Amino acid sequence: MMYDQTRAQQPAGQTPGPAERRTPGPEPLLPSAEREKVLLRLRRALNTFAETPREALEEAESAYDEATAQLVSALAERRRVLRAGWQDRDPETQSDELRQALRQYREITQRLLHL
């Protein structure tokens, strides 16, 4: 965890305002609308299992396939954007810019390993 000088200088017990609060975590790998569509299909499969088990399993499998395809696509796009940010730059690119790209690769890779 990095040292936050601004937060450290606040009096004890003072809660930061909305503009000062950090987001709860990294941005999701998939957009919320896409996640919700897949989750809806999965819920539908779970809810219909008792009446039509085979169809429910096929729906669950299809939802799984859709989620993995979207995830692969989102990760490929994220990689493309990251690479474009550093690959064709001048060899004298600031080490801070390169360090930031390395952090982003690390974060995404660690998230994938913890899925």
C-alpha angles and dihedrals in degrees: 000000000000124000112255107205095187092053092044091056094054117102114260114273095020111133116216117243122250093268091054097048118104123229113263094247147324120322114271118265091232128041113258094243091056092046090050093052092053092045090050090054091048092050090049090053091050093047095050098044095098093055100035112014098172094049090046091054091048090051091049091049091049091050089050091050091049092049094049093047091050091047093051090048093048092048092049090051092048090050091049092052093046093048092048088056095062114009102077096035126117111279086241091064111150113268089229090064091048091046090053091052090049091052091052092050090048093049094050093045092049091049090052092050091051096050 
